[in-house]
Amino acid sequence: MSNLYHKDIYKFEEPVKSFWETTHQSNDKYEKLNKNIQTNIVIIGGGYTGFSCALSLAKNFNEDVVLVEAGHIGWGSSARNAGFCCIPPAKMSVEKMFKKYGKEETKKFFKNTIEGSNFTKNLINEYKIECDLTGDSNYEVAPHPAYFESIKKEASIYKNEFGIETEIFSKEEFNEIGHTGEEQFGAFSYKPGFAINPLKFLLGLAKQAKNAGVRIYQKSKVTKVEKKLNKFNVIVNDQIIAANKVVMATNGFYKDDLFPDLNNMILPVISNIIVTRPLTKDEIDSYNFVTYNPILNIRNLLFYYRLLKDNRFLFGARGDLIGSEKSSFEKSKEMEKQMKKVFPNWKNVKIDYYWRGLVAVTSKFTPSIGKLDDEIYYSFGYQANGVNTAPWSGNELAKLIVSNSKDLSISKFYQGLPKKFPFPKLRLLYLKLALIYYRLIDK
């Protein structure tokens, strides 16, 4: 089956020209699979989910694990996102959640979500992963005075219903502790929240998994999974990995041909990021940009931004619908315009890096963690909140794999598969219509 986007976005053999990858190289060497091997569990996908799951299986449960990644270790979305650890991993309002799942289940979902943020932070602390950790909370900013009421309402629900620590700031208050600008009309903060260099975090996880005994192979793309008696033959580089259990941890880069039961469930959405040259003190002062916390501008087609440790400015937004190198460049130019409209004093600031990745959206708008009827396990659909959700999900998946049951003691929001998209070839059309609708509302 062909991929949804242009072939350029699936060039597994080429490095990603992101700021993270261009400025940081891994010292660890990982081989390409070039012989037949056997294992108990094979994990497909070398991102946060795959490595967290592998690390937990090997270290906590002494399991024999092989992990394969189609690109080099650090190729996928886990290593090229904006590094925001924010909540929730859902694309629906709290009101909708209450209606669909009930209040108690929604509370459990938010409890698990906070556990997710803490789990990521604990991994960083436990393994002393140097990943440029910044910030102690997240900010959501109103792009227009009309949004301030909804910001206050969200802060109040977070605090009163879910016990999340929040604080509300008027435009004037946020001018002092956050920044000024053309689209800042008040904000609220919630904890926990922080930002990281996503590649350094991923490479740190990979190193710990390797130390725990996980056999890791890069540039080893799975082309087929066959069931033979009670075993699986996972075909990689014309070699066979014989395994008892298989874990699908590819998220947005999942190709609809490995497991029929999982096909047509993911709408991969392109997300683009630009990073400026380091800003001067005068440029930063011109907006009193004093915070290193990650910030979301809460328009429907939201964008997100933060100051990096070297005072570069990172700005991210939903991407194009094509996926070619050309469309990526054009999108970066459009984003540069958008950024400079919000921060016009920076109109002469050069953009040093631009790149993109895929986030996984599904029809149920929440993550999916579980097991198919065979010994096939899955975790995907983090709705653009992978830093918060994927490491925790990988760890939950590891517990499920060793417990030999189908039961998870986590919120129902995460459990079970989403419905397949009807007429899956039209997925990009659905996305296009949604984007047009949101653009109109934002205006």
PyMOL commands that set and color helices and strands:
alter all, ss='L'
color gray80, all
select helices_A, chain A and resi 7-10+19-23+48-61+77-79+94-101+103-126+145-162+171-177+198-211+251-253+260-262+281-285+325-342+344-346+386-403+412-414+424-442
alter helices_A, ss='H'
color red, helices_A
select strands_A, chain A and resi 37-44+65-68+84-85+138-141+166-169+187-190+194-195+215-217+222-228+231-236+239-248+266-276+295-297+303-307+313-318+351-362+368-371+376-380
alter strands_A, ss='S'
color yellow, strands_A
deselect
rebuild
show_as cartoon
